[in-house]
Amino acid sequence: MKVTNSTVNNDIANLRNEALEKKAAAEMPVEKAVSQPSDRVELSVNRAKIDRLTSTLATMESMNTEKIESIKSQIADGTYNISGRAVAEKMLRSVGIETAGGDE
């Protein structure tokens, strides 16, 4: 398939027109029935979850702080060693690529 500027421009124009039509449709006023109640928000159900997550994050922060301080002192002492291979393998696993070496 030959791609020309006119083909690309036509495709872009079509996508732009579709987006504008969707935006115009979304902005059209919607008539509300008089009997509908107003919107409500209830946070009480999620409040316990928020408190639990806040507590967990506070705990994680202290664990990270300890790890950071440990690494800082190792770097200062010149004893911090890390395997470049281990870093590369972890990076590959994080994007879904399995490595043959595994954790060595």
N, C-alpha and C positions, 0 to 999 in steps of 0.2 A: 504494500500500500504506500503510495506516495503521499507524503505529508507536505502540504504547502502552507504558506502564511494564510491564504484564504480559508483553507480547511480548519486550521487552528483558530483563526479569528471567528469563523462561523460557529464552531463549537463553544468558544468562550462567550460569544454573544447569546447563544441559546441557553447556556447555563446561567448567564446574568439575567436574562429575561425570566427564566423559571424562578430564580431567587427573588426577583422583584415582584412577580405575581404572588408568590407565597407570602412575601412580606405585606403586600397590599391586602391579601385575604386575611392575614392575622390582625391587621390594624382596623379592619371593618368593625364597627360597633356591634356588640352583641346585646340584644334586648333581654333584659332580665324580667322575669315574672315578678309581680308585686308580692306574691306569697312566699318567695324564697327568703330564708333567713340570711343574715349577713355572714361573712366568713369568720371563722374562729380558729384560733391556734391554741393547742394544749401542749404545754411543755412538761407537765408533771410526770408523764409516763417516761419520757426520755431523760429526765433529770437524774435519775439513779444511774443510768448508763453513762451520762456525762461525768458524774462524780467518780464513778469507777474508772473511767478512762483517764481522768485527770490524776487520780491517785496512782494509776499504773505508770503514767508518763513521768510523774514526779520520782517514782522509784527507778525508772529506767535512766533518768538524768543522772542520778547519783552513781549508778553503775557505770555509765559512760564517763563520768568525771574521774572515777577511780582508774579506769582503763587508760584514759588520756594522760593522766598524771604519771602512770606507770610507764607509758611509752615515752613521754617527755624525759623522764629520768634516765631511761635506757639510752635514748639518743644522746643526752648530755654526757653519759658515761662512756659512750661509744660501744655499747654492748647490744644495741638494737639491730637484729638481723631479720631479714624477711626474704623468703624465696620468691624471686621474680616469676618462676614457673607457677608457684601456688597462686600468686596474684592473677596471672594470665588465665589459669584454669578457672578461677572463681569468676573472672569477668566473662569468660565464655559461657559458663553455666548460667550466669545471670541473664543471658540473652537466649538461653535454651539450647546451647550447643554442648553436647556431652563430649568429654575429653577421654582419651584412652588411658592417660596416666592416673586419673583419679587423685585422691588425696595421698600424697607421699610424704 
